[in-house]
Amino acid sequence: MHSDWNIISILEWTTRYFKSKGITEPRLEAEVLMSHVLNKDRVYLYAHFDAPVNGHERKELREVIKRRVSGEPSAYITGNKEFMSLKFYVTPDVLIPRPDTEVLVEEVIRLAGERRNIKICDTGTGSGIIAISLAHYLKDPLVYATDISPAAVKVAALNAKTHQIKITIETGNLLEPFANEKFDFITANLPYISTEEFALLPREVKDYEPKSALLAEGDGLDDYRSLLPQAYKSLLPGGYLLFEIGHNQGKAALELTREFYKSSRLIKDYAGRDRVIAARREE
């Protein structure tokens, strides 16, 4: 980088460099990292495209570019990721939020409609994106969340505090911390990547994101085999279970779900891939 480069020049250079390294969405990644270093939003970059970048900022930018090219995800470099138009704090203790999961949240919001004070439990909450988004967008819900990882629970609790959301979060496996509660909705994004699929994941996923939050035994549905009967017992009559699955798990997940729930269906994501199972306990 030349010493007199400004914002737009550095953005263009970084975009070309990222593209040459095979990074997906190189322009977006360049903007995210530039915004992080300058402590400005992305709108600022375009409103002040000719602003100079000082030596300290260029040095910091070089460091984060090196980290990104080495494989470290931008979300872990910046410490945050947007989901459902909300910004979430993330660390390597939790999965990075992905747009695919918004399909699950949007379906719960649709099913809940204008109802107030519905009771929800999000299992395997991670950074808390599902639980906090639902608490933010629904009308006065009572939201509970669990995760087996104490480190993840801390991240979720911090995100809830940041967004001024009241959630009851406990460390524990699946629904066990709230075994005596009954819910209108239970949601889950549990590990569903099989061993074979895990080996094929991009380096930035398998080398940096928590393996325990990705990898599942057997065909990838074992955690859901444990959750399904628990959820059935914990749902109120007419209540819903919604959980995220892999792009090729729709048929198997539906067959498994229908052992417990007569009414269940597969929801595709915006790319047309299998993504969410929605199951309803009969009245």
PAZAPA-4460 file (N, C-alpha, C; in steps of 0.05 Angstrom, whole numbers, plus 32768, in hexadecimal, padded with zeros to 4 digits):
% residues 283
    n_x    n_y    n_z   ca_x   ca_y   ca_z    c_x    c_y    c_z   seq   type   mol
   8011   7FE8   8000   8000   8000   8000   8012   8019   8000     1      M     A
   800B   802D   7FEF   8019   8046   7FEF   8011   8056   8007     2      H     A
   8024   8067   8011   801F   8076   8029   8009   808B   8026     3      S     A
   8003   8093   800D   7FEF   80A8   8008   7FD4   809D   7FFF     4      D     A
   7FD0   8083   8002   7FB7   8077   7FF9   7FA0   8080   800B     5      W     A
   7F89   8083   7FFE   7F71   808A   800D   7F5E   8072   800F     6      N     A
   7F46   8077   801A   7F34   8061   801F   7F2D   8051   8006     7      I     A
   7F25   805E   7FF1   7F1D   8050   7FD9   7F34   8041   7FCC     8      I     A
   7F4C   804D   7FCC   7F63   803F   7FC0   7F6A   8025   7FCF     9      S     A
   7F68   8027   7FEA   7F6F   800F   7FFA   7F59   7FFA   7FF7    10      I     A
   7F40   8003   7FF6   7F2A   7FF0   7FF1   7F2D   7FE1   7FD7    11      L     A
   7F34   7FEF   7FC2   7F38   7FE3   7FA8   7F4F   7FD0   7FA8    12      E     A
   7F65   7FD8   7FB5   7F7D   7FC6   7FB7   7F76   7FAD   7FC7    13      W     A
   7F69   7FB0   7FDD   7F62   7F9A   7FEE   7F4F   7F87   7FE0    14      T     A
   7F3C   7F92   7FD2   7F29   7F81   7FC3   7F37   7F70   7FAE    15      T     A
   7F4A   7F7C   7FA0   7F59   7F6D   7F8C   7F69   7F57   7F99    16      R     A
   7F75   7F5E   7FB0   7F86   7F4B   7FBE   7F76   7F33   7FC9    17      Y     A
   7F5F   7F39   7FD5   7F4D   7F24   7FDF   7F43   7F12   7FC8    18      F     A
   7F3D   7F1F   7FB2   7F33   7F0F   7F9B   7F48   7EFC   7F91    19      K     A
   7F61   7F06   7F91   7F77   7EF5   7F87   7F7C   7EDD   7F9A    20      S     A
   7F74   7EE0   7FB3   7F77   7ECB   7FC7   7F5F   7EB9   7FC9    21      K     A
   7F4B   7EBE   7FB8   7F34   7EAC   7FB7   7F1F   7EB2   7FCD    22      G     A
   7F20   7EC9   7FD9   7F0D   7ED0   7FEE   7EF2   7ED7   7FE2    23      I     A
   7EDD   7ECB   7FEC   7EC2   7ED0   7FE2   7EBA   7EED   7FEB    24      T     A
   7EAC   7EFA   7FD9   7EA3   7F16   7FDE   7EBA   7F28   7FE7    25      E     A
   7ECE   7F2B   7FD7   7EE6   7F3A   7FDE   7EE1   7F57   7FE5    26      P     A
   7ECF   7F64   7FD6   7EC9   7F80   7FDB   7EBB   7F84   7FF6    27      R     A
   7EA8   7F73   7FFC   7E9A   7F75   8016   7EAE   7F70   802D    28      L     A
   7EBE   7F5C   802A   7ED2   7F56   803F   7EE5   7F6E   8043    29      E     A
   7EED   7F7A   802D   7EFF   7F91   802F   7EF2   7FA8   803D    30      A     A
   7ED9   7FAD   8037   7ECA   7FC2   8044   7EC6   7FBD   8062    31      E     A
   7EC0   7FA4   8069   7EBC   7F9D   8085   7ED5   7FA2   8095    32      V     A
   7EEC   7F99   808B   7F05   7F9D   8099   7F0D   7FBA   809A    33      L     A
   7F09   7FC9   8085   7F10   7FE5   8085   7EFF   7FF4   8099    34      M     A
   7EE5   7FEE   809A   7ED3   7FFA   80AE   7EDC   7FF4   80CA    35      S     A
   7EE5   7FDC   80CE   7EEE   7FD4   80E9   7F07   7FE4   80F1    36      H     A
   7F1A   7FE6   80E0   7F33   7FF4   80E6   7F2E   8012   80EB    37      V     A
   7F1D   801E   80DA   7F17   803B   80DD   7F02   8041   80F2    38      L     A
   7EF5   802C   80FC   7EDF   802F   8110   7EC9   8040   8104    39      N     A
   7EC2   803B   80EB   7EAC   8049   80DD   7E9A   8034   80D0    40      K     A
   7E82   803C   80C9   7E71   802A   80BA   7E77   802B   809C    41      D     A
   7E6C   8018   808D   7E73   8015   8071   7E69   802D   8061    42      R     A
   7E53   803A   806A   7E4A   8052   805C   7E5F   8068   805C    43      V     A
   7E6D   806A   8072   7E83   807E   8075   7E98   807A   8060    44      Y     A
   7E9E   8061   8059   7EB3   805C   8045   7EAD   8069   802A    45      L     A
   7E94   8069   8023   7E8C   8074   8009   7E87   8092   800B    46      Y     A
   7E7E   809B   8022   7E7A   80B8   8025   7E95   80C7   8027    47      A     A
   7EAA   80B9   802F   7EC4   80C5   8033   7EDA   80B4   8024    48      H     A
   7ED3   80AC   800C   7EE5   809A   7FFD   7F00   80A5   7FF8    49      F     A
   7F03   80C0   7FF7   7F1D   80CB   7FF2   7F2C   80D3   800B    50      D     A
   7F22   80CC   8022   7F30   80D3   803B   7F49   80C3   803E    51      A     A
   7F5F   80CF   8048   7F78   80C1   804B   7F77   80AD   8062    52      P     A
   7F87   8098   8060   7F89   8085   8076   7FA5   8087   8082    53      V     A
   7FA6   808D   809C   7FC1   8093   80A8   7FD2   807A   80AB    54      N     A
   7FEB   807E   80B3   7FFE   8068   80B5   7FF5   8053   80C9    55      G     A
   7FEB   805B   80E0   7FE3   8047   80F4   7FCC   8036   80EA    56      H     A
   7FB9   8043   80DC   7FA2   8034   80D1   7FAA   8021   80BB    57      E     A
   7FBD   802A   80AA   7FC7   8018   8095   7FD5   8000   80A0    58      R     A
   7FE4   8004   80B6   7FF2   7FEE   80C2   7FDE   7FDA   80CE    59      K     A
   7FCA   7FE4   80DB   7FB5   7FD2   80E7   7FA6   7FC4   80D1    60      E     A
   7FA1   7FD2   80BB   7F93   7FC5   80A5   7FA3   7FAF   8098    61      L     A
   7FBD   7FB3   8095   7FCF   7F9E   808A   7FCD   7F85   809C    62      R     A
   7FCC   7F89   80B6   7FCB   7F72   80C8   7FB1   7F62   80C5    63      E     A
   7F9B   7F71   80C3   7F81   7F62   80C1   7F7E   7F55   80A6    64      V     A
   7F8A   7F62   8091   7F8A   7F55   8077   7F9A   7F3B   8077    65      I     A
   7FB0   7F3B   8085   7FC0   7F23   8087   7FB1   7F0D   8096    66      K     A
   7FA3   7F15   80AB   7F93   7F01   80BA   7F7D   7EF5   80A9    67      R     A
   7F70   7F07   8099   7F5A   7EFD   8088   7F64   7EEA   8073    68      R     A
   7F7B   7EF1   8066   7F86   7EE0   8051   7F90   7EC6   805C    69      V     A
   7F98   7EC5   8075   7FA1   7EAC   8082   7F89   7E99   8087    70      S     A
   7F71   7EA4   8085   7F59   7E93   8089   7F47   7E9C   809F    71      G     A
   7F50   7EAD   80B1   7F3F   7EB6   80C7   7F27   7EC5   80BD    72      E     A
   7F0F   7EBE   80C5   7EF7   7ECC   80BC   7EF6   7EE9   80C5    73      P     A
   7EEB   7EFA   80B4   7EE9   7F16   80BA   7ED9   7F1B   80D4    74      S     A
   7EC5   7F0B   80D9   7EB4   7F0F   80F1   7EC4   7F0B   810A    75      A     A
   7ED8   7EF9   810A   7EE9   7EF6   8122   7EFE   7F0C   8124    76      Y     A
   7F06   7F17   810D   7F19   7F2D   810E   7F0B   7F46   8119    77      I     A
   7EF3   7F4B   810F   7EE5   7F64   8118   7ED6   7F60   8133    78      T     A
   7ED0   7F46   8139   7EC2   7F40   8152   7EA4   7F44   8150    79      G     A
   7E99   7F47   8138   7E7C   7F4A   8136   7E72   7F41   811A    80      N     A
   7E58   7F3C   8119   7E4B   7F33   8100   7E2E   7F3B   8101    81      K     A
   7E23   7F44   80EB   7E07   7F4C   80EA   7DF5   7F34   80E4    82      E     A
   7DDE   7F34   80F2   7DCA   7F20   80EE   7DAF   7F2C   80F3    83      F     A
   7D9C   7F28   80E1   7D81   7F34   80E3   7D83   7F52   80E9    84      M     A
   7D96   7F5F   80DC   7D9A   7F7D   80DE   7DA3   7F85   80FA    85      S     A
   7DAD   7F72   810A   7DB8   7F78   8124   7DD5   7F70   8125    86      L     A
   7DE5   7F7E   8133   7E02   7F78   8135   7E07   7F67   814D    87      K     A
   7E15   7F50   8149   7E1B   7F3E   815F   7E39   7F3B   8163    88      F     A
   7E41   7F3A   817C   7E5C   7F35   8184   7E62   7F17   8181    89      Y     A
   7E78   7F11   8174   7E7F   7EF5   8170   7E9D   7EF0   8177    90      V     A
   7EA3   7ED8   8180   7EBE   7ED0   8186   7EC1   7EB4   817B    91      T     A
   7EDA   7EA9   817A   7EDE   7E8D   8171   7ED0   7E78   8182    92      P     A
   7EC3   7E80   8198   7EB3   7E6E   81A8   7E98   7E68   819C    93      D     A
   7E90   7E78   8188   7E75   7E75   817D   7E77   7E75   815E    94      V     A
   7E63   7E68   8152   7E61   7E69   8135   7E5C   7E86   812B    95      L     A
   7E65   7E8C   8113   7E5F   7EA6   8107   7E43   7EA5   80FC    96      I     A
   7E32   7EB8   8103   7E16   7EB9   80F8   7E16   7EB9   80D9    97      P     A
   7E03   7EAB   80CF   7E00   7EA8   80B2   7DE4   7EB0   80A9    98      R     A
   7DE1   7EBC   8091   7DC7   7EC4   8088   7DB3   7EAD   8086    99      P     A
   7DBC   7E95   8080   7DAA   7E7E   807E   7D99   7E7A   8097   100      D     A
   7DA4   7E81   80AE   7D95   7E7D   80C7   7D7E   7E91   80CA   101      T     A
   7D80   7EA7   80BB   7D6A   7EBA   80BC   7D50   7EAE   80B3   102      E     A
   7D51   7E9A   80A2   7D39   7E8C   8098   7D29   7E81   80B0   103      V     A
   7D38   7E75   80C3   7D2B   7E6A   80DB   7D1E   7E80   80EB   104      L     A
   7D2C   7E95   80F0   7D22   7EAB   8101   7D09   7EB7   80F3   105      V     A
   7D0B   7EBC   80D9   7CF4   7EC8   80CB   7CDB   7EB6   80CC   106      E     A
   7CDF   7E9C   80CB   7CC9   7E8A   80CD   7CBB   7E8A   80E8   107      E     A
   7CCB   7E8C   80FD   7CC0   7E8E   8118   7CB0   7EA8   811A   108      V     A
   7CBB   7EBE   8110   7CAD   7ED8   8111   7C92   7ED6   8102   109      I     A
   7C92   7EC8   80EB   7C7A   7EC5   80DB   7C65   7EB5   80EB   110      R     A
   7C6E   7E9F   80F6   7C5B   7E8D   8105   7C50   7E9A   811E   111      L     A
   7C61   7EAA   812B   7C59   7EB8   8144   7C44   7ECE   813E   112      A     A
   7C47   7EDB   8127   7C34   7EF0   8120   7C34   7F06   8135   113      G     A
   7C1C   7F0D   813D   7C18   7F23   8150   7C15   7F1A   816D   114      E     A
   7C1A   7F00   8172   7C17   7EF6   818D   7C2B   7F03   81A0   115      R     A
   7C23   7F07   81B8   7C35   7F12   81CD   7C3C   7EFD   81E2   116      R     A
   7C52   7F02   81EF   7C5B   7EF1   8205   7C5E   7ED4   81FF   117      N     A
   7C65   7ECE   81E6   7C6A   7EB2   81DF   7C84   7EAA   81ED   118      I     A
   7C86   7E90   81F3   7C9D   7E86   8201   7CAF   7E76   81EE   119      K     A
   7CC9   7E7D   81ED   7CDB   7E71   81D9   7CF4   7E66   81E8   120      I     A
   7CFE   7E50   81DE   7D19   7E46   81E7   7D2A   7E41   81CE   121      C     A
   7D42   7E4D   81CE   7D55   7E48   81B9   7D6B   7E37   81C4   122      D     A
   7D6F   7E1F   81B9   7D83   7E0C   81C2   7D9C   7E0E   81B1   123      T     A
   7DB3   7E0B   81BD   7DCC   7E0E   81AE   7DCF   7E2B   81A4   124      G     A
   7DCA   7E3E   81B6   7DC6   7E5A   81AE   7DDF   7E67   81A3   125      T     A
   7DF7   7E5D   81AA   7E10   7E69   81A0   7E12   7E87   81A8   126      G     A
   7E14   7E98   8195   7E16   7EB5   819B   7DFB   7EC1   81A1   127      S     A
   7DE6   7EB1   819F   7DCC   7EBB   81A7   7DBC   7EC8   8191   128      G     A
   7DC5   7EC4   8178   7DB8   7ED3   8162   7D9A   7ECD   815E   129      I     A
   7D93   7EB3   8161   7D76   7EAC   815D   7D66   7EB7   8175   130      I     A
   7D6E   7EB1   818D   7D5F   7EBA   81A4   7D5C   7ED8   81A6   131      A     A
   7D72   7EE6   81A1   7D72   7F03   81A4   7D62   7F10   818D   132      I     A
   7D65   7F06   8175   7D55   7F10   815F   7D37   7F0D   8163   133      S     A
   7D2F   7EF6   816D   7D13   7EF1   8173   7D09   7F03   818A   134      L     A
   7D1A   7F06   819E   7D12   7F18   81B4   7D10   7F35   81AA   135      A     A
   7D20   7F3C   8197   7D20   7F58   818C   7D07   7F5D   817A   136      H     A
   7D00   7F4A   816A   7CEB   7F4E   8155   7CCF   7F46   815D   137      Y     A
   7CCC   7F33   8170   7CB2   7F2A   8179   7CA7   7F3D   818E   138      L     A
   7C8D   7F39   8195   7C7F   7F4A   81A8   7C81   7F3F   81C4   139      K     A
   7C93   7F4A   81D4   7C95   7F42   81F0   7C98   7F24   81F5   140      D     A
   7CA9   7F17   81E7   7CAC   7EFA   81EC   7CBB   7EF4   8205   141      P     A
   7CB8   7EDB   820F   7CC8   7ED1   8225   7CDD   7EBE   8218   142      L     A
   7CF6   7EC6   8219   7D0A   7EB7   820A   7D1E   7EAA   821C   143      V     A
   7D23   7E90   8217   7D37   7E80   8226   7D4B   7E76   8211   144      Y     A
   7D63   7E71   821B   7D78   7E66   8209   7D8B   7E55   8218   145      A     A
   7D96   7E40   820A   7DAA   7E2F   8216   7DC1   7E2A   8203   146      T     A
   7DD8   7E24   820F   7DEF   7E1A   8200   7E00   7E09   8212   147      D     A
   7E0C   7DF4   8207   7E1C   7DE2   8217   7E37   7DEF   821D   148      I     A
   7E3F   7E04   820E   7E58   7E11   8211   7E56   7E2A   8224   149      S     A
   7E63   7E2A   823B   7E63   7E42   824C   7E6D   7E5B   823E   150      P     A
   7E81   7E57   822C   7E8D   7E6E   821E   7E78   7E7A   820B   151      A     A
   7E68   7E69   81FE   7E53   7E73   81EC   7E3E   7E81   81FC   152      A     A
   7E37   7E77   8213   7E22   7E84   8224   7E2B   7EA0   822B   153      V     A
   7E44   7EA4   8231   7E4E   7EBE   8238   7E4C   7ED1   8220   154      K     A
   7E51   7EC8   8208   7E4F   7ED8   81F0   7E31   7EE0   81EC   155      V     A
   7E20   7ECC   81EE   7E03   7ED2   81EB   7DF9   7EE6   8200   156      A     A
   7E02   7EE2   8218   7DF9   7EF5   822E   7E03   7F11   8228   157      A     A
   7E1B   7F14   821E   7E25   7F2F   8217   7E15   7F3B   8200   158      L     A
   7E0E   7F2B   81EC   7DFE   7F35   81D6   7DE2   7F3E   81DF   159      N     A
   7DD6   7F2E   81F2   7DBC   7F36   81FC   7DBE   7F50   820B   160      A     A
   7DD3   7F54   821B   7DD7   7F6D   822A   7DDB   7F84   8217   161      K     A
   7DEB   7F80   8202   7DF0   7F95   81EE   7DD7   7F9E   81E1   162      T     A
   7DC5   7F8C   81DB   7DAC   7F93   81CD   7D95   7F98   81E1   163      H     A
   7D9C   7F98   81FB   7D88   7F9E   8210   7D70   7F8B   820E   164      Q     A
   7D77   7F72   820A   7D63   7F5D   8208   7D63   7F4B   8221   165      I     A
   7D4C   7F46   822C   7D4B   7F35   8243   7D46   7F18   823B   166      K     A
   7D5A   7F07   8240   7D58   7EEB   8239   7D63   7EDA   8251   167      I     A
   7D57   7EC4   8256   7D61   7EB1   826A   7D73   7E9D   825C   168      T     A
   7D8D   7E9F   8262   7DA0   7E8D   8254   7DAE   7E7B   8269   169      I     A
   7DAF   7E61   8262   7DBB   7E4E   8274   7DCE   7E3C   8265   170      E     A
   7DE3   7E33   8273   7DF6   7E20   8268   7DEA   7E04   826C   171      T     A
   7DE9   7DF4   8256   7DDF   7DD9   8259   7DD9   7DCD   823E   172      G     A
   7DD4   7DB3   823D   7DCF   7DA4   8225   7DB2   7DA6   821C   173      N     A
   7DAE   7DB0   8204   7D93   7DB2   81F8   7D7F   7DBF   820B   174      L     A
   7D69   7DB1   8211   7D54   7DBE   8221   7D56   7DB7   823F   175      L     A
   7D6B   7DA9   8246   7D6E   7D9F   8262   7D6C   7DB6   8277   176      E     A
   7D78   7DCD   8272   7D76   7DE2   8287   7D5A   7DEC   828C   177      P     A
   7D48   7DE8   8279   7D2C   7DF1   827C   7D19   7DDA   8279   178      F     A
   7D20   7DC3   8284   7D10   7DAA   8280   7CF4   7DAD   828B   179      A     A
   7CEF   7DBE   829E   7CD5   7DC1   82AA   7CC4   7DD7   829D   180      N     A
   7CCE   7DE4   8288   7CC0   7DF9   827A   7CB2   7DEF   8262   181      E     A
   7C9D   7DFE   8259   7C8F   7DF8   8241   7C91   7E10   822E   182      K     A
   7C93   7E0B   8214   7C98   7E21   8201   7C85   7E21   81E9   183      F     A
   7C81   7E39   81DF   7C72   7E3C   81C6   7C84   7E36   81AD   184      D     A
   7C9D   7E3D   81B0   7CB1   7E38   819A   7CCB   7E2E   81A6   185      F     A
   7CD7   7E1A   8199   7CF2   7E12   819F   7D02   7E14   8185   186      I     A
   7D19   7E20   8187   7D2A   7E23   816F   7D45   7E17   8174   187      T     A
   7D53   7E10   815E   7D6D   7E03   8162   7D7D   7E06   8148   188      A     A
   7D97   7E0C   814C   7DAA   7E0A   8136   7DC2   7DFA   8142   189      N     A
   7DBE   7DE0   8142   7DD2   7DCE   814F   7DE6   7DC5   813A   190      L     A
   7DFC   7DB9   8143   7E10   7DAE   8130   7E02   7D9A   811D   191      P     A
   7E08   7D9D   8103   7DFB   7D8A   80EF   7E0E   7D83   80D9   192      Y     A
   7E28   7D89   80DC   7E3B   7D82   80C7   7E47   7D66   80CC   193      I     A
   7E45   7D54   80B9   7E50   7D39   80BD   7E6F   7D3A   80BA   194      S     A
   7E7C   7D25   80C3   7E99   7D24   80C1   7EA3   7D27   80A5   195      T     A
   7E95   7D1A   8092   7E9D   7D1C   8076   7E9B   7D38   806B   196      E     A
   7E85   7D46   8072   7E81   7D61   8069   7E94   7D75   8076   197      E     A
   7E9A   7D6F   808F   7EAC   7D81   809E   7EC7   7D84   8090   198      F     A
   7ED1   7D6D   8086   7EEB   7D6D   8079   7EEB   7D7E   8060   199      A     A
   7ED4   7D84   8054   7ED2   7D93   803B   7ECC   7DB0   8040   200      L     A
   7EC8   7DB8   8059   7EC2   7DD4   805F   7EDA   7DE7   8058   201      L     A
   7ED4   7E00   8052   7EEA   7E13   804D   7EFC   7E16   8066   202      P     A
   7F15   7E1D   8061   7F28   7E1F   8077   7F1E   7E33   808C   203      R     A
   7F12   7E49   8084   7F0A   7E5D   8097   7EF4   7E54   80A9   204      E     A
   7EE6   7E3E   80A1   7ED2   7E33   80B3   7EDE   7E1D   80C5   205      V     A
   7EE9   7E09   80B9   7EF2   7DF2   80C8   7F0A   7DF8   80DA   206      K     A
   7F1B   7E0C   80D3   7F33   7E12   80E2   7F2E   7E28   80F7   207      D     A
   7F17   7E36   80F6   7F13   7E4D   8107   7EFA   7E4C   8118   208      Y     A
   7EE4   7E42   810C   7ECB   7E41   811B   7ECB   7E28   812E   209      E     A
   7EBC   7E2A   8144   7EBD   7E14   8158   7EB2   7DF9   814C   210      P     A
   7EC4   7DE6   814D   7EBD   7DCB   8141   7EA4   7DBF   8150   211      K     A
   7EA3   7DC4   816A   7E8D   7DB9   8179   7E72   7DC4   8171   212      S     A
   7E72   7DDB   8164   7E58   7DE7   815C   7E52   7DE0   813F   213      A     A
   7E64   7DD2   8132   7E60   7DCA   8116   7E5B   7DAC   8112   214      L     A
   7E6D   7D9D   811E   7E6F   7D80   8118   7E5B   7D6F   8128   215      L     A
   7E4D   7D5E   811A   7E3A   7D4C   8127   7E41   7D2F   811F   216      A     A
   7E3A   7D1D   8130   7E40   7D00   812A   7E2E   7CF5   8114   217      E     A
   7E37   7CE0   8108   7E27   7CD1   80F5   7E20   7CE2   80DD   218      G     A
   7E06   7CE3   80D7   7DFC   7CF2   80C0   7DF8   7D0F   80C5   219      D     A
   7E00   7D18   80DD   7DFD   7D35   80E4   7DE4   7D3C   80F3   220      G     A
   7DD2   7D28   80F7   7DB8   7D2E   8103   7DB6   7D23   8120   221      L     A
   7DCB   7D19   812B   7DCA   7D0C   8145   7DC0   7D1F   815B   222      D     A
   7DCA   7D38   815B   7DC1   7D4B   816F   7DA3   7D50   816D   223      D     A
   7D98   7D50   8155   7D7B   7D54   8152   7D6C   7D3B   815A   224      Y     A
   7D78   7D24   8158   7D6B   7D0C   8162   7D67   7D0E   8180   225      R     A
   7D79   7D1B   818E   7D77   7D1F   81AB   7D62   7D36   81B1   226      S     A
   7D63   7D4A   81A0   7D51   7D62   81A5   7D34   7D5C   81A0   227      L     A
   7D2E   7D4D   818B   7D12   7D49   8182   7CFF   7D3F   8198   228      L     A
   7D06   7D2A   81A7   7CF4   7D21   81BC   7CF3   7D35   81D4   229      P     A
   7D0A   7D41   81DA   7D0A   7D56   81EF   7CF7   7D6D   81E8   230      Q     A
   7CFA   7D76   81CF   7CEA   7D8D   81C7   7CCC   7D86   81C7   231      A     A
   7CC5   7D6E   81BF   7CA9   7D66   81BF   7C9D   7D68   81DB   232      Y     A
   7CAC   7D5F   81EF   7CA2   7D61   820A   7CA1   7D7D   8215   233      K     A
   7CB2   7D8F   820A   7CB4   7DAA   8214   7CA3   7DBE   8205   234      S     A
   7C96   7DB5   81EF   7C85   7DC7   81E0   7C69   7DC7   81EB   235      L     A
   7C5C   7DDF   81EB   7C40   7DE0   81F1   7C30   7DD5   81D9   236      L     A
   7C18   7DCC   81DD   7C07   7DC3   81C6   7C05   7DD9   81B1   237      P     A
   7C0A   7DD1   8198   7C0A   7DE5   8183   7C24   7DF4   8180   238      G     A
   7C38   7DED   8191   7C52   7DFB   8190   7C63   7DF1   8179   239      G     A
   7C78   7E00   8172   7C89   7DFA   815C   7CA6   7DF5   8164   240      Y     A
   7CB2   7DE2   8156   7CCF   7DDE   8157   7CDA   7DE5   813B   241      L     A
   7CEE   7DF7   813A   7CFC   7DFE   8121   7D1A   7DFA   8125   242      L     A
   7D26   7DEC   8112   7D43   7DE7   8115   7D50   7DE8   80F9   243      F     A
   7D69   7DF1   80FA   7D79   7DF4   80E1   7D87   7DDA   80DA   244      E     A
   7D88   7DD4   80C0   7D96   7DBC   80B7   7DA8   7DC2   809F   245      I     A
   7DB7   7DAE   8097   7DC9   7DB1   8080   7DBA   7DB0   8066   246      G     A
   7DC7   7DB9   8050   7DBA   7DBC   8036   7DB0   7DA2   802A   247      H     A
   7DBB   7D8B   8034   7DB4   7D71   8028   7DA7   7D5F   803D   248      N     A
   7D9C   7D6B   8052   7D91   7D5B   8068   7D72   7D5C   8069   249      Q     A
   7D65   7D69   8057   7D49   7D6E   8059   7D38   7D54   805B   250      G     A
   7D3D   7D42   8049   7D2D   7D29   8049   7D31   7D19   8062   251      K     A
   7D4A   7D15   806A   7D50   7D05   8083   7D45   7D13   809B   252      A     A
   7D48   7D2E   809C   7D3E   7D3D   80B4   7D20   7D3C   80B6   253      A     A
   7D12   7D3D   80A0   7CF5   7D3C   80A0   7CEC   7D20   80AA   254      L     A
   7CF8   7D0B   80A0   7CF1   7CF0   80A8   7CF5   7CEC   80C6   255      E     A
   7D0B   7CF7   80D0   7D11   7CF5   80EC   7CFD   7D05   80FD   256      L     A
   7CF6   7D1D   80F4   7CE4   7D2E   8102   7CC8   7D22   8104   257      T     A
   7CC0   7D15   80EE   7CA4   7D0B   80ED   7CA0   7CF2   80FE   258      R     A
   7CB5   7CE8   810A   7CB2   7CD3   811F   7CA5   7CDF   8138   259      E     A
   7CA7   7CF9   813B   7C9C   7D06   8153   7C86   7D1A   814D   260      F     A
   7C88   7D27   8136   7C76   7D3D   812E   7C68   7D36   8114   261      Y     A
   7C4E   7D34   8115   7C3F   7D2E   80FD   7C40   7D45   80E9   262      K     A
   7C40   7D5D   80F3   7C41   7D75   80E2   7C5D   7D80   80E2   263      S     A
   7C6B   7D7C   80CC   7C86   7D86   80C9   7C8C   7D8C   80AC   264      S     A
   7C9D   7DA0   80A7   7CA2   7DA7   808B   7CBE   7DB2   8089   265      R     A
   7CC8   7DB2   8070   7CE3   7DBC   8069   7CE1   7DD8   805E   266      L     A
   7CF2   7DE9   8067   7CF4   7E05   805D   7D0F   7E09   804F   267      I     A
   7D0E   7E14   8037   7D26   7E19   8028   7D31   7E34   802F   268      K     A
   7D4C   7E38   802B   7D57   7E52   802F   7D55   7E62   8014   269      D     A
   7D60   7E7A   8013   7D5C   7E8B   7FFC   7D6B   7E81   7FE3   270      Y     A
   7D7D   7E6E   7FE7   7D8B   7E61   7FD1   7D7D   7E48   7FC8   271      A     A
   7D66   7E41   7FD4   7D57   7E29   7FCD   7D61   7E10   7FD9   272      G     A
   7D72   7E12   7FEE   7D7D   7DFA   7FFB   7D6E   7DF3   8014   273      R     A
   7D6D   7DD9   801B   7D62   7DD1   8034   7D6E   7DE1   804B   274      D     A
   7D5E   7DEC   805E   7D6A   7DFC   8073   7D5C   7DF9   808E   275      R     A
   7D42   7DF7   808F   7D34   7DF7   80A9   7D1D   7DE3   80A9   276      V     A
   7D1B   7DD5   80BF   7D04   7DC4   80C4   7CF1   7DD2   80D8   277      I     A
   7CD8   7DD3   80D1   7CC4   7DDE   80E3   7CB0   7DC8   80EA   278      A     A
   7CAD   7DC3   8104   7C9B   7DAD   810D   7C88   7DB8   8122   279      A     A
   7C6F   7DAF   8120   7C5B   7DB9   8133   7C50   7DA2   8144   280      R     A
   7C4F   7DA7   815E   7C43   7D93   816F   7C25   7D96   816D   281      R     A
   7C17   7D80   816B   7BFA   7D81   8168   7BED   7D8D   8181   282      E     A
   7BD5   7D99   817D   7BC6   7DA5   8193   7BBF   7D91   81A8   283      E     A
***
